[in-house]
């Protein structure tokens, strides 16, 4: 069970701008004609380049519950290869987890340095 706890720092004068404690990212990738999804929740803090992305993986459904949003609604209901996809009682079709399929990585830190 995952429990969301929000303790907001407030900034500004008067202090009325909430600073998020965490950020989320929900992505979908396509590799070899197969769609996959991943969701990540990271703290609003410096994260070293040596920290693996897998440390921040959460189910897409957790981000949906916390945010009140629904991701990939049209895609989940219209995937062409139903035999490959898991069926779920609350959703028609679930996208495979991209990290379990080996597509869970960020570009190397050198990539960002070369862009400057």
MODANOR-V341246 format. One record per residue. SS is DSSP state (a for helix, b for strand, c for the rest). PSI is psi in whole degrees, 0 to 359 (* if undefined). Layout:
ss: [SS/SS]
psi: [PSI/PSI]
//
This chain:
ss: [c/c/c/c/c/c/c/c/b/b/b/c/c/c/c/c/b/b/b/c/c/b/b/b/b/b/b/b/b/b/b/c/c/b/b/b/b/b/b/b/b/b/b/c/c/c/c/c/c/c/c/c/a/a/a/a/b/b/c/a/a/a/a/a/a/a/a/c/c/c/c/c/a/a/a/a/c/c/c/c/c/c/c/c/c/b/c/c/c/c/c/c/c/b/c/b/b/c/c/c/c/c/c/c/c/c/c/c/a/a/a/a/a/a/a/c]
psi: [134/129/127/127/128/120/105/137/143/134/173/175/103/156/101/13/114/137/123/144/335/161/152/157/130/125/156/136/158/126/122/32/6/127/139/157/159/150/143/139/122/149/154/73/167/133/126/153/339/356/123/144/328/337/338/9/134/158/144/322/327/317/322/314/317/326/340/11/160/124/143/32/314/321/319/328/357/29/136/332/75/330/329/333/149/140/146/142/332/339/154/316/142/140/143/151/121/329/324/337/5/21/31/80/152/159/150/147/328/331/316/323/322/334/341/*]
//
